[in-house]
Amino acid sequence: QDPARLQDEAQALAMTGAKVVGAETIVPAILAAAGHIAGPDLPAVLRAPAIAALRAARIIGGLDIGQAVVAAPGRIIAAEDIAGTDALMARIAGYRAGGLDADLPLILAKALKPQQGRVVDRPAIGPDTLRNAAAAGIGTIVVEAGGAVVIDRAAVERAGEKIIGAREFDDVRIAARRYLARAFQIPLALERLHHGAIKETHL
């Protein structure tokens, strides 16, 4: 559903006196934790690209484009738009089928938009996400710890994809910042400006 519409519906319910809460209020374990979530451990060589991909997801979220990106070491491949994460991964599958970046390890990153609330429309992963990721050749998924939710955790934990939760906004390393600057092909100074804006809006 449209995120703005969901927010409007939540506000309308609140005006009736109803208490609108997030799913994590009822099932706290649904929130993604920091660290390993499922699958093999993340290789050290993919740590900086994964964290940088999460930062990229946060940046495109700040522009109200989407909550997710797909990245490879050294570049951002594609960003989520209004069509959603499944459509993003379908695009990636098409790129793979056409031979584009066929040999590169791909990372799906999902993060809260800096300006969005935490009651409705949190970024989520679940069995459907993993099936679509596998079909697109995406082997690593990184989500915002404490921001994203994991649906059907038992099924997710049985998946073959490497899945981690991370909080990158306060402790991102310079290697990840440089990686992101190259990936977006923007000067490091401009990327640092983005980082400053992110830190100001991070809750």
Salt bridges, closest charged atoms under 4 A:
GLU9 OE2 - ARG5 NE 3.18
GLU24 OE2 - ARG122 NH2 3.12
ASP64 OD1 - LYS113 NZ 2.78
ASP101 OD1 - ARG75 NH1 3.15
ASP128 OD1 - ARG131 NH2 2.11
GLU144 OE1 - ARG58 NH1 3.52
GLU144 OE2 - ARG118 NH2 3.95
GLU168 OE1 - ARG55 NE 3.14
GLU191 OE2 - ARG55 NH1 2.26
